[in-house]
Amino acid sequence: MSKASFFFMCFVLCGILLHSQKKENEADSLRADFKEKGVVIDGNITKKKVNPLAPSKAAFYSAILPGLGQIYNRRYWKVPIVYGAIGTGVYVYLYNDDLYDRFRSAFKRRKAGFIDDEFYDVNGSGIVPGTPDLSDEALQDAQERYQRDRDLALLITIGLYAFNIIDANVDAHLKQFNVDDDLSLDIKPYLEYHPISSDPNYGIALTIKF
């Protein structure tokens, strides 16, 4: 064998080795990326770690401060919804509570014999001078109506507060749901390598469990 042929063969072998090493490095890099994402690699399912305390933590944070559990779950877009809903409930409660107190105070003064409440014709501006703008019966009906509306607003606000806690807890559960071994249907990206060329082949792995 001539020296030229020998050097040519060495050059070709070096090129093949370098190419194979490059392929292996690319394959290892892809394998690491897919492993971090919890996908199927060479027929094995690699999963993320599950934090069993995450749902209880999210619920606890939302119980302390509404919206904090959603921040813990990184669902930042839910925070304005939580505060908007609970804030509206609180506003409706305070609005009806203020009117209830006003009508109740006026009704109690009427029953005590006073005619100086804000709903009496103090300035003579009523339709019939010297008569109350609102009768005793109207004051009683008004205070009962606003009391019902106030109590309903309180119940709705408490329900929204509880829903905020439940949402944080369920959301934390669902964020980890797709890594459960007991799933009946599991769809994940699939990655395998050609045994000779080490070229990566991509696809979708569908696992059905009975």
C-alpha positions as a printed Julia matrix, in Angstrom:
210×3 Matrix{Float64}:
   0.0    0.0    0.0
   1.37   3.39  -0.97
   1.79   6.2    1.52
  -0.81   8.27  -0.32
  -3.42   5.51   0.05
  -2.55   5.05   3.7
  -2.92   8.74   4.5
  -6.16   8.88   2.52
  -7.63   6.0    4.52
  -6.54   7.63   7.78
  -8.17  10.87   6.71
 -11.44   9.08   5.86
 -11.46   7.17   9.16
 -10.81  10.35  11.12
 -13.67  12.04   9.3
 -16.04   9.16  10.09
 -15.01   9.15  13.74
 -15.47  12.91  14.05
 -18.86  12.71  12.36
 -19.98   9.89  14.67
 -18.77  11.8   17.72
 -20.69  14.87  16.59
 -23.84  12.79  16.13
 -23.47  11.28  19.56
 -23.01  14.7   21.15
 -26.12  16.01  19.4
 -28.05  12.92  20.48
 -26.94  13.33  24.1
 -27.97  16.98  24.03
 -31.4   16.1   22.64
 -31.76  13.32  25.17
 -31.05  15.72  28.03
 -33.55  18.27  26.72
 -36.29  15.71  26.33
 -35.55  14.18  29.71
 -36.08  17.53  31.39
 -39.48  17.82  29.72
 -40.61  14.37  30.8
 -40.94  12.51  27.49
 -40.49   8.99  26.16
 -36.83   8.19  25.35
 -35.87   4.81  23.91
 -39.11   3.27  25.14
 -38.72   4.56  28.71
 -40.95   7.19  30.26
 -39.05   9.85  32.14
 -41.21  11.92  34.47
 -40.86  15.1   36.44
 -40.76  14.98  40.21
 -44.12  15.41  41.92
 -44.5   17.66  44.93
 -47.38  16.13  46.96
 -47.54  19.21  49.2
 -48.06  21.67  46.35
 -51.91  21.5   46.35
 -52.15  21.98  50.12
 -49.66  24.85  49.98
 -51.61  26.56  47.2
 -54.86  26.21  49.17
 -53.19  27.49  52.35
 -51.78  30.55  50.59
 -55.16  31.38  49.04
 -56.82  31.01  52.44
 -54.38  33.51  53.95
 -54.63  35.98  51.07
 -56.97  35.49  48.08
 -54.97  35.2   44.87
 -51.74  34.17  46.58
 -52.32  30.5   45.75
 -52.8   31.41  42.09
 -49.47  33.25  42.2
 -47.89  30.15  43.76
 -49.26  28.1   40.83
 -47.95  30.74  38.42
 -51.46  31.45  37.15
 -50.96  35.18  37.32
 -53.83  35.98  34.97
 -56.29  34.62  37.56
 -55.32  37.12  40.25
 -57.3   40.08  38.78
 -60.31  37.79  38.38
 -60.11  36.69  42.02
 -59.84  40.24  43.34
 -62.48  41.52  40.93
 -64.99  38.86  42.0
 -64.35  39.12  45.75
 -64.07  42.91  45.59
 -67.44  43.16  43.84
 -69.03  40.96  46.5
 -67.59  43.12  49.28
 -68.75  46.32  47.57
 -72.33  45.03  47.16
 -72.36  43.92  50.79
 -71.2   47.32  52.08
 -73.63  49.18  49.79
 -76.65  47.24  51.04
 -75.45  47.32  54.65
 -75.26  51.12  54.54
 -78.8   51.44  53.17
 -80.07  48.9   55.68
 -78.6   50.89  58.57
 -80.13  54.14  57.26
 -83.63  52.74  56.85
 -83.45  50.85  60.13
 -82.36  53.96  62.06
 -85.18  55.99  60.51
 -87.73  53.28  61.27
 -86.62  53.03  64.91
 -86.87  56.82  65.35
 -90.35  56.81  63.83
 -91.44  54.16  66.3
 -89.93  56.26  69.12
 -92.1   59.21  68.07
 -89.48  61.33  66.29
 -90.14  62.94  62.9
 -86.65  64.24  62.17
 -85.25  61.32  60.15
 -83.86  61.81  56.64
 -86.93  60.23  55.01
 -89.44  62.51  56.72
 -90.63  65.73  55.13
 -88.39  67.89  57.28
 -87.98  70.76  54.76
 -91.53  70.64  53.48
 -90.38  69.36  50.1
 -92.83  66.45  49.98
 -95.97  66.21  47.89
 -98.09  66.86  50.95
 -96.33  69.25  53.35
 -96.02  67.97  56.89
 -96.3   64.32  55.91
 -93.38  61.84  55.61
 -91.89  61.1   52.23
 -91.81  57.42  53.22
 -94.33  55.81  55.51
 -93.41  53.54  58.39
 -94.41  50.52  56.31
 -92.19  51.66  53.42
 -89.24  52.05  55.81
 -89.81  48.57  57.19
 -90.05  47.02  53.72
 -86.91  48.85  52.59
 -84.81  47.73  55.57
 -85.96  44.13  55.12
 -85.12  44.21  51.4
 -81.67  45.64  51.91
 -81.05  43.2   54.76
 -81.83  40.29  52.42
 -79.59  41.73  49.7
 -76.8   42.32  52.22
 -76.98  38.77  53.57
 -77.07  37.35  50.04
 -74.01  39.4   49.07
 -72.21  38.1   52.17
 -72.99  34.48  51.25
 -71.84  35.02  47.66
 -68.61  36.69  48.84
 -67.87  33.79  51.21
 -68.57  31.39  48.33
 -66.18  33.26  46.05
 -63.52  33.19  48.78
 -63.97  29.42  49.15
 -63.9   28.98  45.36
 -60.6   30.88  45.27
 -59.13  28.29  47.67
 -60.6   25.33  45.76
 -59.34  26.7   42.44
 -55.78  27.02  43.76
 -55.88  23.49  45.17
 -57.33  21.87  42.03
 -55.03  23.81  39.73
 -51.99  22.61  41.68
 -53.27  19.03  41.34
 -53.85  19.36  37.59
 -50.37  20.76  37.0
 -48.98  17.41  38.2
 -51.75  15.19  36.84
 -50.01  14.29  33.57
 -47.14  12.54  35.38
 -49.3    9.99  37.17
 -48.57   6.32  36.39
 -52.25   5.45  36.75
 -53.37   7.52  33.79
 -55.47   5.52  31.35
 -54.2    7.53  28.4
 -50.81   9.18  28.11
 -49.56  11.11  25.07
 -45.94  12.28  25.02
 -43.31  13.27  22.45
 -41.18  10.3   21.37
 -37.48  10.25  20.59
 -35.32   7.34  19.45
 -32.0    7.05  17.62
 -30.93   5.08  14.6
 -28.64   2.25  15.82
 -25.99   2.95  13.15
 -26.12   6.62  12.21
 -27.47   7.86  15.59
 -29.88  10.12  13.7
 -32.77  11.16  15.99
 -36.31  10.15  15.02
 -39.18  12.17  16.44
 -42.77  11.14  16.98
 -45.67  10.82  19.4
 -45.91   8.01  21.97
 -49.45   6.96  22.91
 -49.65   4.78  26.04
 -52.95   3.12  26.93
 -53.17   1.56  30.37
 -55.85  -0.87  31.43
